[in-house]
Amino acid sequence: MTLCKILPAESWRRAGDVVPWSEDDERDGFMHLSTLEQVLDTARRHFPGRRDLVALEIDEGAIADPVIYERSRSGALFPHLYGSLPRSAVIRVTGLAWTDGGYSFVSCDT
């Protein structure tokens, strides 16, 4: 399955062999991920108006640490990574463009 991680483009450019955790990830003790079907709504809900975001598309099978699907407050199942996300698991990086109160995928140069 393809999973996604939303992060600022600059964080992705500075990433080494491991994708960095966000402050929210650190606080909660796991890396927040979304499925490909969830990522645009996740971006809209948690990052409204941001213009510096990318979505990392991730091959779940290339992650060694546990990915656990857990219920959100709304009841939807979201993937949470309890460990490291290796850069090598990222299969594509897509820009997120904010327009009309939501996000869409756009090509990016990172």
Biopython code that builds the backbone (N, CA, C, O; Angstrom):
import numpy as np
from Bio.PDB.StructureBuilder import StructureBuilder

atoms = [
    (1, "MET", "N", (0.851, -1.177, 0.000)),
    (1, "MET", "CA", (0.000, 0.000, 0.000)),
    (1, "MET", "C", (0.895, 1.238, 0.000)),
    (1, "MET", "O", (1.991, 1.235, 0.561)),
    (2, "THR", "N", (0.400, 2.289, -0.641)),
    (2, "THR", "CA", (1.104, 3.567, -0.646)),
    (2, "THR", "C", (0.616, 4.418, 0.519)),
    (2, "THR", "O", (-0.581, 4.663, 0.664)),
    (3, "LEU", "N", (1.547, 4.861, 1.339)),
    (3, "LEU", "CA", (1.260, 5.763, 2.444)),
    (3, "LEU", "C", (1.831, 7.128, 2.115)),
    (3, "LEU", "O", (2.622, 7.263, 1.181)),
    (4, "CYS", "N", (1.436, 8.143, 2.876)),
    (4, "CYS", "CA", (1.920, 9.498, 2.637)),
    (4, "CYS", "C", (2.315, 10.167, 3.941)),
    (4, "CYS", "O", (1.720, 9.931, 4.993)),
    (5, "LYS", "N", (3.333, 11.008, 3.843)),
    (5, "LYS", "CA", (3.753, 11.866, 4.946)),
    (5, "LYS", "C", (3.783, 13.292, 4.421)),
    (5, "LYS", "O", (4.412, 13.571, 3.400)),
    (6, "ILE", "N", (3.106, 14.190, 5.117)),
    (6, "ILE", "CA", (3.096, 15.605, 4.761)),
    (6, "ILE", "C", (4.174, 16.301, 5.575)),
    (6, "ILE", "O", (4.274, 16.112, 6.788)),
    (7, "LEU", "N", (4.980, 17.109, 4.894)),
    (7, "LEU", "CA", (5.964, 17.894, 5.625)),
    (7, "LEU", "C", (6.382, 19.097, 4.794)),
    (7, "LEU", "O", (6.173, 19.114, 3.581)),
    (8, "PRO", "N", (6.970, 20.102, 5.432)),
    (8, "PRO", "CA", (7.462, 21.250, 4.671)),
    (8, "PRO", "C", (8.541, 20.809, 3.683)),
    (8, "PRO", "O", (9.360, 19.944, 3.990)),
    (9, "ALA", "N", (8.531, 21.405, 2.513)),
    (9, "ALA", "CA", (9.506, 21.055, 1.478)),
    (9, "ALA", "C", (10.936, 21.207, 1.993)),
    (9, "ALA", "O", (11.802, 20.401, 1.653)),
    (10, "GLU", "N", (11.190, 22.212, 2.793)),
    (10, "GLU", "CA", (12.535, 22.425, 3.327)),
    (10, "GLU", "C", (12.972, 21.270, 4.222)),
    (10, "GLU", "O", (14.142, 20.888, 4.198)),
    (11, "SER", "N", (12.066, 20.708, 5.006)),
    (11, "SER", "CA", (12.407, 19.552, 5.837)),
    (11, "SER", "C", (12.804, 18.360, 4.974)),
    (11, "SER", "O", (13.723, 17.616, 5.317)),
    (12, "TRP", "N", (12.114, 18.183, 3.863)),
    (12, "TRP", "CA", (12.454, 17.095, 2.944)),
    (12, "TRP", "C", (13.827, 17.346, 2.311)),
    (12, "TRP", "O", (14.637, 16.424, 2.208)),
    (13, "ARG", "N", (14.091, 18.579, 1.890)),
    (13, "ARG", "CA", (15.388, 18.884, 1.279)),
    (13, "ARG", "C", (16.544, 18.645, 2.256)),
    (13, "ARG", "O", (17.633, 18.248, 1.839)),
    (14, "ARG", "N", (16.319, 18.881, 3.529)),
    (14, "ARG", "CA", (17.375, 18.719, 4.541)),
    (14, "ARG", "C", (17.466, 17.292, 5.080)),
    (14, "ARG", "O", (18.405, 16.966, 5.805)),
    (15, "ALA", "N", (16.508, 16.448, 4.737)),
    (15, "ALA", "CA", (16.478, 15.082, 5.283)),
    (15, "ALA", "C", (17.693, 14.293, 4.817)),
    (15, "ALA", "O", (18.130, 14.400, 3.671)),
    (16, "GLY", "N", (18.219, 13.504, 5.732)),
    (16, "GLY", "CA", (19.312, 12.601, 5.388)),
    (16, "GLY", "C", (18.745, 11.256, 4.971)),
    (16, "GLY", "O", (17.847, 11.180, 4.133)),
    (17, "ASP", "N", (19.275, 10.205, 5.560)),
    (17, "ASP", "CA", (18.826, 8.845, 5.239)),
    (17, "ASP", "C", (17.496, 8.492, 5.877)),
    (17, "ASP", "O", (16.865, 7.503, 5.505)),
    (18, "VAL", "N", (17.064, 9.312, 6.851)),
    (18, "VAL", "CA", (15.819, 9.079, 7.570)),
    (18, "VAL", "C", (14.976, 10.346, 7.514)),
    (18, "VAL", "O", (15.490, 11.444, 7.728)),
    (19, "VAL", "N", (13.684, 10.201, 7.228)),
    (19, "VAL", "CA", (12.754, 11.338, 7.193)),
    (19, "VAL", "C", (12.518, 11.817, 8.617)),
    (19, "VAL", "O", (12.206, 11.012, 9.494)),
    (20, "PRO", "N", (12.663, 13.125, 8.862)),
    (20, "PRO", "CA", (12.516, 13.624, 10.232)),
    (20, "PRO", "C", (11.075, 13.586, 10.724)),
    (20, "PRO", "O", (10.127, 13.721, 9.951)),
    (21, "TRP", "N", (10.941, 13.399, 12.030)),
    (21, "TRP", "CA", (9.636, 13.483, 12.686)),
    (21, "TRP", "C", (9.285, 14.956, 12.882)),
    (21, "TRP", "O", (10.171, 15.792, 13.063)),
    (22, "SER", "N", (8.005, 15.266, 12.846)),
    (22, "SER", "CA", (7.528, 16.623, 13.137)),
    (22, "SER", "C", (7.380, 16.798, 14.648)),
    (22, "SER", "O", (7.507, 15.839, 15.409)),
    (23, "GLU", "N", (7.114, 18.020, 15.067)),
    (23, "GLU", "CA", (6.850, 18.268, 16.491)),
    (23, "GLU", "C", (5.644, 17.459, 16.963)),
    (23, "GLU", "O", (5.656, 16.913, 18.066)),
    (24, "ASP", "N", (4.602, 17.381, 16.129)),
    (24, "ASP", "CA", (3.415, 16.587, 16.495)),
    (24, "ASP", "C", (3.768, 15.108, 16.630)),
    (24, "ASP", "O", (3.283, 14.431, 17.536)),
    (25, "ASP", "N", (4.612, 14.609, 15.726)),
    (25, "ASP", "CA", (5.049, 13.213, 15.812)),
    (25, "ASP", "C", (5.781, 12.970, 17.125)),
    (25, "ASP", "O", (5.517, 11.992, 17.825)),
    (26, "GLU", "N", (6.706, 13.873, 17.450)),
    (26, "GLU", "CA", (7.482, 13.746, 18.693)),
    (26, "GLU", "C", (6.558, 13.753, 19.910)),
    (26, "GLU", "O", (6.722, 12.954, 20.832)),
    (27, "ARG", "N", (5.595, 14.659, 19.900)),
    (27, "ARG", "CA", (4.649, 14.771, 21.023)),
    (27, "ARG", "C", (3.836, 13.493, 21.196)),
    (27, "ARG", "O", (3.614, 13.039, 22.319)),
    (28, "ASP", "N", (3.389, 12.911, 20.076)),
    (28, "ASP", "CA", (2.482, 11.770, 20.139)),
    (28, "ASP", "C", (3.196, 10.415, 20.196)),
    (28, "ASP", "O", (2.570, 9.399, 20.499)),
    (29, "GLY", "N", (4.502, 10.395, 19.906)),
    (29, "GLY", "CA", (5.264, 9.161, 19.998)),
    (29, "GLY", "C", (5.199, 8.260, 18.787)),
    (29, "GLY", "O", (5.579, 7.091, 18.861)),
    (30, "PHE", "N", (4.721, 8.787, 17.671)),
    (30, "PHE", "CA", (4.676, 8.040, 16.413)),
    (30, "PHE", "C", (4.625, 9.037, 15.267)),
    (30, "PHE", "O", (4.254, 10.196, 15.452)),
    (31, "MET", "N", (5.006, 8.570, 14.070)),
    (31, "MET", "CA", (4.937, 9.415, 12.888)),
    (31, "MET", "C", (3.534, 9.323, 12.301)),
    (31, "MET", "O", (3.045, 8.237, 11.988)),
    (32, "HIS", "N", (2.897, 10.480, 12.159)),
    (32, "HIS", "CA", (1.574, 10.550, 11.556)),
    (32, "HIS", "C", (1.691, 10.357, 10.050)),
    (32, "HIS", "O", (2.429, 11.077, 9.378)),
    (33, "LEU", "N", (0.967, 9.392, 9.534)),
    (33, "LEU", "CA", (0.917, 9.126, 8.102)),
    (33, "LEU", "C", (-0.536, 9.128, 7.662)),
    (33, "LEU", "O", (-1.449, 9.125, 8.488)),
    (34, "SER", "N", (-0.738, 9.132, 6.360)),
    (34, "SER", "CA", (-2.070, 9.024, 5.766)),
    (34, "SER", "C", (-1.988, 8.027, 4.626)),
    (34, "SER", "O", (-0.907, 7.750, 4.106)),
    (35, "THR", "N", (-3.133, 7.493, 4.242)),
    (35, "THR", "CA", (-3.171, 6.730, 3.005)),
    (35, "THR", "C", (-3.235, 7.735, 1.857)),
    (35, "THR", "O", (-3.474, 8.922, 2.077)),
    (36, "LEU", "N", (-3.025, 7.267, 0.664)),
    (36, "LEU", "CA", (-3.104, 8.148, -0.502)),
    (36, "LEU", "C", (-4.498, 8.770, -0.615)),
    (36, "LEU", "O", (-4.640, 9.914, -1.047)),
    (37, "GLU", "N", (-5.507, 8.023, -0.231)),
    (37, "GLU", "CA", (-6.880, 8.524, -0.293)),
    (37, "GLU", "C", (-7.153, 9.581, 0.787)),
    (37, "GLU", "O", (-8.040, 10.416, 0.610)),
    (38, "GLN", "N", (-6.425, 9.560, 1.880)),
    (38, "GLN", "CA", (-6.658, 10.477, 3.006)),
    (38, "GLN", "C", (-5.822, 11.749, 2.965)),
    (38, "GLN", "O", (-6.174, 12.731, 3.618)),
    (39, "VAL", "N", (-4.729, 11.756, 2.217)),
    (39, "VAL", "CA", (-3.712, 12.790, 2.385)),
    (39, "VAL", "C", (-4.199, 14.208, 2.092)),
    (39, "VAL", "O", (-3.827, 15.135, 2.812)),
    (40, "LEU", "N", (-5.014, 14.404, 1.063)),
    (40, "LEU", "CA", (-5.467, 15.772, 0.757)),
    (40, "LEU", "C", (-6.381, 16.312, 1.851)),
    (40, "LEU", "O", (-6.289, 17.488, 2.203)),
    (41, "ASP", "N", (-7.248, 15.483, 2.386)),
    (41, "ASP", "CA", (-8.106, 15.922, 3.486)),
    (41, "ASP", "C", (-7.283, 16.168, 4.747)),
    (41, "ASP", "O", (-7.546, 17.117, 5.485)),
    (42, "THR", "N", (-6.291, 15.319, 4.997)),
    (42, "THR", "CA", (-5.400, 15.524, 6.146)),
    (42, "THR", "C", (-4.690, 16.864, 6.028)),
    (42, "THR", "O", (-4.604, 17.609, 7.005)),
    (43, "ALA", "N", (-4.185, 17.176, 4.854)),
    (43, "ALA", "CA", (-3.503, 18.458, 4.644)),
    (43, "ALA", "C", (-4.459, 19.621, 4.891)),
    (43, "ALA", "O", (-4.097, 20.599, 5.545)),
    (44, "ARG", "N", (-5.670, 19.516, 4.373)),
    (44, "ARG", "CA", (-6.655, 20.594, 4.543)),
    (44, "ARG", "C", (-6.994, 20.808, 6.017)),
    (44, "ARG", "O", (-7.101, 21.946, 6.474)),
    (45, "ARG", "N", (-7.161, 19.725, 6.750)),
    (45, "ARG", "CA", (-7.558, 19.827, 8.160)),
    (45, "ARG", "C", (-6.434, 20.330, 9.074)),
    (45, "ARG", "O", (-6.677, 21.102, 10.001)),
    (46, "HIS", "N", (-5.216, 19.889, 8.803)),
    (46, "HIS", "CA", (-4.125, 20.140, 9.743)),
    (46, "HIS", "C", (-3.108, 21.193, 9.290)),
    (46, "HIS", "O", (-2.299, 21.661, 10.091)),
    (47, "PHE", "N", (-3.149, 21.563, 8.011)),
    (47, "PHE", "CA", (-2.193, 22.539, 7.488)),
    (47, "PHE", "C", (-2.872, 23.587, 6.612)),
    (47, "PHE", "O", (-2.335, 23.915, 5.554)),
    (48, "PRO", "N", (-4.020, 24.126, 6.997)),
    (48, "PRO", "CA", (-4.758, 25.024, 6.103)),
    (48, "PRO", "C", (-3.936, 26.246, 5.703)),
    (48, "PRO", "O", (-3.345, 26.928, 6.541)),
    (49, "GLY", "N", (-3.919, 26.501, 4.392)),
    (49, "GLY", "CA", (-3.273, 27.694, 3.866)),
    (49, "GLY", "C", (-1.775, 27.619, 3.689)),
    (49, "GLY", "O", (-1.186, 28.536, 3.115)),
    (50, "ARG", "N", (-1.134, 26.564, 4.160)),
    (50, "ARG", "CA", (0.325, 26.460, 4.021)),
    (50, "ARG", "C", (0.681, 26.294, 2.551)),
    (50, "ARG", "O", (0.005, 25.576, 1.813)),
    (51, "ARG", "N", (1.726, 26.950, 2.143)),
    (51, "ARG", "CA", (2.128, 26.916, 0.733)),
    (51, "ARG", "C", (3.510, 26.314, 0.533)),
    (51, "ARG", "O", (4.111, 26.458, -0.531)),
    (52, "ASP", "N", (4.008, 25.644, 1.554)),
    (52, "ASP", "CA", (5.369, 25.094, 1.493)),
    (52, "ASP", "C", (5.406, 23.587, 1.723)),
    (52, "ASP", "O", (6.419, 23.059, 2.182)),
    (53, "LEU", "N", (4.322, 22.893, 1.412)),
    (53, "LEU", "CA", (4.210, 21.480, 1.771)),
    (53, "LEU", "C", (4.454, 20.541, 0.602)),
    (53, "LEU", "O", (4.186, 20.867, -0.554)),
    (54, "VAL", "N", (4.970, 19.365, 0.936)),
    (54, "VAL", "CA", (5.059, 18.266, -0.014)),
    (54, "VAL", "C", (4.429, 17.033, 0.630)),
    (54, "VAL", "O", (4.332, 16.927, 1.853)),
    (55, "ALA", "N", (4.009, 16.118, -0.215)),
    (55, "ALA", "CA", (3.517, 14.815, 0.240)),
    (55, "ALA", "C", (4.512, 13.764, -0.239)),
    (55, "ALA", "O", (4.754, 13.615, -1.436)),
    (56, "LEU", "N", (5.079, 13.047, 0.713)),
    (56, "LEU", "CA", (5.960, 11.939, 0.375)),
    (56, "LEU", "C", (5.097, 10.711, 0.166)),
    (56, "LEU", "O", (4.323, 10.342, 1.050)),
    (57, "GLU", "N", (5.214, 10.079, -0.976)),
    (57, "GLU", "CA", (4.527, 8.812, -1.213)),
    (57, "GLU", "C", (5.497, 7.705, -0.831)),
    (57, "GLU", "O", (6.643, 7.686, -1.280)),
    (58, "ILE", "N", (5.030, 6.790, -0.004)),
    (58, "ILE", "CA", (5.886, 5.822, 0.667)),
    (58, "ILE", "C", (5.405, 4.407, 0.371)),
    (58, "ILE", "O", (4.209, 4.121, 0.427)),
    (59, "ASP", "N", (6.344, 3.534, 0.059)),
    (59, "ASP", "CA", (6.042, 2.113, -0.102)),
    (59, "ASP", "C", (6.013, 1.481, 1.288)),
    (59, "ASP", "O", (7.058, 1.299, 1.912)),
    (60, "GLU", "N", (4.819, 1.149, 1.769)),
    (60, "GLU", "CA", (4.689, 0.584, 3.114)),
    (60, "GLU", "C", (5.542, -0.666, 3.288)),
    (60, "GLU", "O", (6.063, -0.910, 4.377)),
    (61, "GLY", "N", (5.691, -1.455, 2.237)),
    (61, "GLY", "CA", (6.480, -2.679, 2.310)),
    (61, "GLY", "C", (7.965, -2.445, 2.507)),
    (61, "GLY", "O", (8.693, -3.374, 2.858)),
    (62, "ALA", "N", (8.430, -1.217, 2.288)),
    (62, "ALA", "CA", (9.856, -0.891, 2.440)),
    (62, "ALA", "C", (10.182, -0.335, 3.820)),
    (62, "ALA", "O", (11.307, 0.097, 4.066)),
    (63, "ILE", "N", (9.199, -0.346, 4.722)),
    (63, "ILE", "CA", (9.408, 0.149, 6.087)),
    (63, "ILE", "C", (9.581, -1.053, 7.007)),
    (63, "ILE", "O", (8.724, -1.935, 7.060)),
    (64, "ALA", "N", (10.699, -1.080, 7.733)),
    (64, "ALA", "CA", (10.970, -2.209, 8.627)),
    (64, "ALA", "C", (10.234, -2.092, 9.956)),
    (64, "ALA", "O", (9.811, -3.098, 10.525)),
    (65, "ASP", "N", (10.080, -0.855, 10.454)),
    (65, "ASP", "CA", (9.440, -0.649, 11.760)),
    (65, "ASP", "C", (7.920, -0.767, 11.639)),
    (65, "ASP", "O", (7.377, -0.651, 10.541)),
    (66, "PRO", "N", (7.226, -0.997, 12.766)),
    (66, "PRO", "CA", (5.786, -1.234, 12.720)),
    (66, "PRO", "C", (4.963, -0.023, 12.254)),
    (66, "PRO", "O", (5.158, 1.101, 12.716)),
    (67, "VAL", "N", (4.044, -0.293, 11.332)),
    (67, "VAL", "CA", (3.009, 0.668, 10.940)),
    (67, "VAL", "C", (1.705, 0.092, 11.480)),
    (67, "VAL", "O", (1.302, -1.013, 11.116)),
    (68, "ILE", "N", (1.056, 0.850, 12.345)),
    (68, "ILE", "CA", (-0.177, 0.383, 12.982)),
    (68, "ILE", "C", (-1.310, 1.317, 12.581)),
    (68, "ILE", "O", (-1.185, 2.538, 12.675)),
    (69, "TYR", "N", (-2.410, 0.736, 12.135)),
    (69, "TYR", "CA", (-3.584, 1.522, 11.756)),
    (69, "TYR", "C", (-4.442, 1.725, 12.994)),
    (69, "TYR", "O", (-4.930, 0.770, 13.599)),
    (70, "GLU", "N", (-4.614, 2.994, 13.358)),
    (70, "GLU", "CA", (-5.351, 3.322, 14.574)),
    (70, "GLU", "C", (-6.462, 4.310, 14.260)),
    (70, "GLU", "O", (-6.362, 5.099, 13.321)),
    (71, "ARG", "N", (-7.515, 4.257, 15.055)),
    (71, "ARG", "CA", (-8.674, 5.127, 14.851)),
    (71, "ARG", "C", (-8.375, 6.555, 15.276)),
    (71, "ARG", "O", (-7.772, 6.801, 16.321)),
    (72, "SER", "N", (-8.808, 7.482, 14.448)),
    (72, "SER", "CA", (-8.707, 8.901, 14.790)),
    (72, "SER", "C", (-9.945, 9.288, 15.594)),
    (72, "SER", "O", (-10.826, 8.463, 15.834)),
    (73, "ARG", "N", (-9.999, 10.545, 16.004)),
    (73, "ARG", "CA", (-11.174, 11.022, 16.749)),
    (73, "ARG", "C", (-12.458, 10.863, 15.936)),
    (73, "ARG", "O", (-13.537, 10.658, 16.493)),
    (74, "SER", "N", (-12.327, 10.960, 14.609)),
    (74, "SER", "CA", (-13.509, 10.830, 13.754)),
    (74, "SER", "C", (-13.871, 9.369, 13.472)),
    (74, "SER", "O", (-14.904, 9.085, 12.865)),
    (75, "GLY", "N", (-13.015, 8.446, 13.918)),
    (75, "GLY", "CA", (-13.294, 7.026, 13.721)),
    (75, "GLY", "C", (-12.582, 6.408, 12.538)),
    (75, "GLY", "O", (-12.591, 5.186, 12.392)),
    (76, "ALA", "N", (-11.951, 7.228, 11.669)),
    (76, "ALA", "CA", (-11.236, 6.703, 10.512)),
    (76, "ALA", "C", (-9.924, 6.061, 10.957)),
    (76, "ALA", "O", (-9.316, 6.489, 11.937)),
    (77, "LEU", "N", (-9.497, 5.036, 10.233)),
    (77, "LEU", "CA", (-8.214, 4.390, 10.516)),
    (77, "LEU", "C", (-7.090, 5.134, 9.802)),
    (77, "LEU", "O", (-7.159, 5.377, 8.597)),
    (78, "PHE", "N", (-6.049, 5.493, 10.562)),
    (78, "PHE", "CA", (-4.882, 6.167, 10.003)),
    (78, "PHE", "C", (-3.634, 5.367, 10.334)),
    (78, "PHE", "O", (-3.521, 4.809, 11.426)),
    (79, "PRO", "N", (-2.688, 5.308, 9.388)),
    (79, "PRO", "CA", (-1.434, 4.614, 9.657)),
    (79, "PRO", "C", (-0.511, 5.465, 10.526)),
    (79, "PRO", "O", (-0.328, 6.657, 10.279)),
    (80, "HIS", "N", (0.060, 4.841, 11.535)),
    (80, "HIS", "CA", (1.027, 5.487, 12.425)),
    (80, "HIS", "C", (2.293, 4.638, 12.414)),
    (80, "HIS", "O", (2.238, 3.420, 12.588)),
    (81, "LEU", "N", (3.422, 5.287, 12.210)),
    (81, "LEU", "CA", (4.705, 4.590, 12.167)),
    (81, "LEU", "C", (5.399, 4.722, 13.508)),
    (81, "LEU", "O", (5.686, 5.826, 13.969)),
    (82, "TYR", "N", (5.662, 3.594, 14.120)),
    (82, "TYR", "CA", (6.359, 3.547, 15.405)),
    (82, "TYR", "C", (7.825, 3.181, 15.142)),
    (82, "TYR", "O", (8.271, 2.071, 15.431)),
    (83, "GLY", "N", (8.543, 4.134, 14.594)),
    (83, "GLY", "CA", (9.952, 3.910, 14.277)),
    (83, "GLY", "C", (10.411, 4.882, 13.217)),
    (83, "GLY", "O", (9.888, 5.989, 13.094)),
    (84, "SER", "N", (11.387, 4.454, 12.460)),
    (84, "SER", "CA", (12.025, 5.318, 11.469)),
    (84, "SER", "C", (11.449, 5.114, 10.073)),
    (84, "SER", "O", (11.074, 4.007, 9.685)),
    (85, "LEU", "N", (11.393, 6.219, 9.334)),
    (85, "LEU", "CA", (11.000, 6.170, 7.934)),
    (85, "LEU", "C", (12.254, 6.392, 7.092)),
    (85, "LEU", "O", (12.741, 7.519, 6.994)),
    (86, "PRO", "N", (12.782, 5.327, 6.484)),
    (86, "PRO", "CA", (13.987, 5.499, 5.672)),
    (86, "PRO", "C", (13.670, 6.252, 4.377)),
    (86, "PRO", "O", (12.629, 6.036, 3.757)),
    (87, "ARG", "N", (14.562, 7.115, 3.995)),
    (87, "ARG", "CA", (14.399, 7.876, 2.755)),
    (87, "ARG", "C", (14.194, 6.933, 1.565)),
    (87, "ARG", "O", (13.479, 7.264, 0.620)),
    (88, "SER", "N", (14.817, 5.773, 1.620)),
    (88, "SER", "CA", (14.717, 4.809, 0.524)),
    (88, "SER", "C", (13.296, 4.268, 0.336)),
    (88, "SER", "O", (12.996, 3.707, -0.719)),
    (89, "ALA", "N", (12.411, 4.421, 1.335)),
    (89, "ALA", "CA", (11.016, 3.971, 1.209)),
    (89, "ALA", "C", (10.157, 4.979, 0.458)),
    (89, "ALA", "O", (9.032, 4.664, 0.071)),
    (90, "VAL", "N", (10.673, 6.189, 0.248)),
    (90, "VAL", "CA", (9.926, 7.236, -0.458)),
    (90, "VAL", "C", (10.026, 6.977, -1.960)),
    (90, "VAL", "O", (11.119, 6.960, -2.527)),
    (91, "ILE", "N", (8.877, 6.777, -2.590)),
    (91, "ILE", "CA", (8.862, 6.453, -4.017)),
    (91, "ILE", "C", (8.551, 7.656, -4.898)),
    (91, "ILE", "O", (8.836, 7.642, -6.095)),
    (92, "ARG", "N", (7.965, 8.699, -4.308)),
    (92, "ARG", "CA", (7.672, 9.912, -5.072)),
    (92, "ARG", "C", (7.418, 11.057, -4.111)),
    (92, "ARG", "O", (6.917, 10.861, -3.004)),
    (93, "VAL", "N", (7.771, 12.256, -4.552)),
    (93, "VAL", "CA", (7.511, 13.472, -3.787)),
    (93, "VAL", "C", (6.638, 14.370, -4.657)),
    (93, "VAL", "O", (6.978, 14.670, -5.802)),
    (94, "THR", "N", (5.512, 14.790, -4.097)),
    (94, "THR", "CA", (4.546, 15.596, -4.825)),
    (94, "THR", "C", (4.268, 16.871, -4.044)),
    (94, "THR", "O", (4.114, 16.840, -2.823)),
    (95, "GLY", "N", (4.206, 17.996, -4.757)),
    (95, "GLY", "CA", (3.858, 19.250, -4.099)),
    (95, "GLY", "C", (2.379, 19.286, -3.760)),
    (95, "GLY", "O", (1.569, 18.590, -4.371)),
    (96, "LEU", "N", (2.036, 20.116, -2.767)),
    (96, "LEU", "CA", (0.637, 20.332, -2.394)),
    (96, "LEU", "C", (0.331, 21.807, -2.592)),
    (96, "LEU", "O", (0.973, 22.671, -1.995)),
    (97, "ALA", "N", (-0.640, 22.085, -3.424)),
    (97, "ALA", "CA", (-1.021, 23.468, -3.724)),
    (97, "ALA", "C", (-2.331, 23.803, -3.028)),
    (97, "ALA", "O", (-3.314, 23.073, -3.158)),
    (98, "TRP", "N", (-2.344, 24.918, -2.281)),
    (98, "TRP", "CA", (-3.538, 25.387, -1.574)),
    (98, "TRP", "C", (-4.339, 26.288, -2.504)),
    (98, "TRP", "O", (-3.841, 27.324, -2.945)),
    (99, "THR", "N", (-5.574, 25.901, -2.805)),
    (99, "THR", "CA", (-6.474, 26.719, -3.616)),
    (99, "THR", "C", (-7.904, 26.457, -3.186)),
    (99, "THR", "O", (-8.273, 25.321, -2.888)),
    (100, "ASP", "N", (-8.693, 27.492, -3.153)),
    (100, "ASP", "CA", (-10.130, 27.367, -2.872)),
    (100, "ASP", "C", (-10.433, 26.581, -1.598)),
    (100, "ASP", "O", (-11.391, 25.808, -1.566)),
    (101, "GLY", "N", (-9.637, 26.764, -0.558)),
    (101, "GLY", "CA", (-9.912, 26.113, 0.721)),
    (101, "GLY", "C", (-9.518, 24.658, 0.806)),
    (101, "GLY", "O", (-9.931, 23.958, 1.730)),
    (102, "GLY", "N", (-8.722, 24.185, -0.146)),
    (102, "GLY", "CA", (-8.280, 22.797, -0.114)),
    (102, "GLY", "C", (-6.953, 22.638, -0.825)),
    (102, "GLY", "O", (-6.382, 23.610, -1.319)),
    (103, "TYR", "N", (-6.474, 21.435, -0.873)),
    (103, "TYR", "CA", (-5.193, 21.124, -1.522)),
    (103, "TYR", "C", (-5.399, 20.247, -2.743)),
    (103, "TYR", "O", (-6.370, 19.498, -2.848)),
    (104, "SER", "N", (-4.455, 20.366, -3.659)),
    (104, "SER", "CA", (-4.370, 19.460, -4.805)),
    (104, "SER", "C", (-2.903, 19.112, -5.007)),
    (104, "SER", "O", (-2.013, 19.834, -4.557)),
    (105, "PHE", "N", (-2.665, 18.011, -5.680)),
    (105, "PHE", "CA", (-1.299, 17.586, -5.981)),
    (105, "PHE", "C", (-0.771, 18.388, -7.155)),
    (105, "PHE", "O", (-1.490, 18.640, -8.123)),
    (106, "VAL", "N", (0.491, 18.788, -7.064)),
    (106, "VAL", "CA", (1.178, 19.468, -8.172)),
    (106, "VAL", "C", (2.590, 18.906, -8.253)),
    (106, "VAL", "O", (3.109, 18.355, -7.283)),
    (107, "SER", "N", (3.200, 19.051, -9.415)),
    (107, "SER", "CA", (4.590, 18.600, -9.518)),
    (107, "SER", "C", (5.478, 19.533, -8.699)),
    (107, "SER", "O", (5.140, 20.695, -8.475)),
    (108, "CYS", "N", (6.600, 19.013, -8.265)),
    (108, "CYS", "CA", (7.520, 19.853, -7.494)),
    (108, "CYS", "C", (8.943, 19.543, -7.918)),
    (108, "CYS", "O", (9.209, 18.537, -8.576)),
    (109, "ASP", "N", (9.844, 20.418, -7.533)),
    (109, "ASP", "CA", (11.230, 20.283, -7.970)),
    (109, "ASP", "C", (12.162, 19.810, -6.858)),
    (109, "ASP", "O", (13.371, 20.030, -6.933)),
    (110, "THR", "N", (11.610, 19.156, -5.815)),
    (110, "THR", "CA", (12.483, 18.662, -4.747)),
    (110, "THR", "C", (12.856, 17.226, -4.967)),
    (110, "THR", "O", (13.587, 16.649, -4.163)),
]
sb = StructureBuilder()
sb.init_structure("model")
sb.init_model(0)
sb.init_chain("A")
sb.init_seg("    ")
for serial, (resi, resn, name, xyz) in enumerate(atoms, 1):
    if name == "N":
        sb.init_residue(resn, " ", resi, " ")
    sb.init_atom(name, np.array(xyz, "f"), 0.0, 1.0, " ", f" {name:<3s}", serial, name[0])
structure = sb.get_structure()
